[in-house]
Amino acid sequence: MIQSDFREWTLDKIDEVFGTQVAFSSPALDKLLSFEYEFDAIESAFLNKISKLYRHFGGEDWNETELENKVISPLFVYAEMNSLDFSYFLERDLKIELEGYQLSGRVDGMIASGFRNPKQPYFCLSEYKKAKDPNGDPQGQALIAMLVAQELNNEKHPVFGCYIVGRQWVFIVLEGKKYAFSKAFTIDDDEIFDIYRVLKSLKSQIEVWIEV
């Protein structure tokens, strides 16, 4: 059994070892991105404030903790990603044996069933310190965590993910051996509304899965 940390993985290595392939279209991703949502005045003011905070107060030079505390967690919390059935968890470990590898790593953020501790993961997030000098392969590290999440939920549902480098957010979906990426959404302009809308879409989808 080969011991392997999430940080070691790139897209090429994942494709070669596990037979995954990039897809250039995905109904599950299209559904996630096309969710319709009507913003109220309070939400709009909040989102504009977060965008302005990043744009005007040195967001490109924030470290990972600053990016998490000032932008990422506030958006997830405000999107109401916490309930008695599922929650947004930070810095939690995932681990599984898969095709001769002992895969393990700490996920920056995940949405999973569970109240105090994560159980079945639905969404994995990988974040990077700043736009000027990201460390490692954000796509690969997000996808390997999603592959582990897929095994943990027995492939019952598509697994969603996101990687964040500075101002840019890219959403991912993994279904079977196929994965697809969204366009990059930027946090420091009106696309923050799209990011928040996608988070609301994700919340709505997870609520359906939980009920089933």
HELIX and SHEET records of a PDB file:
HELIX    1   1 PHE A    6  GLU A    8  5                                   3    
HELIX    2   2 LEU A   11  PHE A   18  1                                   8    
HELIX    3   3 PRO A   27  LEU A   33  1                                   7    
HELIX    4   4 ALA A   41  HIS A   56  1                                  16    
HELIX    5   5 GLY A   59  ASP A   61  5                                   3    
HELIX    6   6 GLU A   64  LEU A   67  1                                   4    
HELIX    7   7 GLU A   68  ILE A   72  3                                   5    
HELIX    8   8 SER A   73  TYR A   78  1                                   6    
HELIX    9   9 PRO A  138  LEU A  152  1                                  15    
HELIX   10  10 ILE A  192  GLU A  211  1                                  20    
SHEET    1   A 3 ILE A   2  ASP A   5  0                                        
SHEET    2   A 3 TYR A 101  SER A 113  1                                        
SHEET    3   A 3 PHE A  86  LEU A  98 -1                                        
SHEET    1   B 7 ILE A   2  ASP A   5  0                                        
SHEET    2   B 7 TYR A 101  SER A 113  1                                        
SHEET    3   B 7 PRO A 121  TYR A 128 -1                                        
SHEET    4   B 7 VAL A 159  VAL A 165  1                                        
SHEET    5   B 7 GLN A 168  GLU A 175 -1                                        
SHEET    6   B 7 LYS A 178  THR A 186 -1                                        
SHEET    7   B 7 GLN A  21  VAL A  22  1                                        
END                                                                             
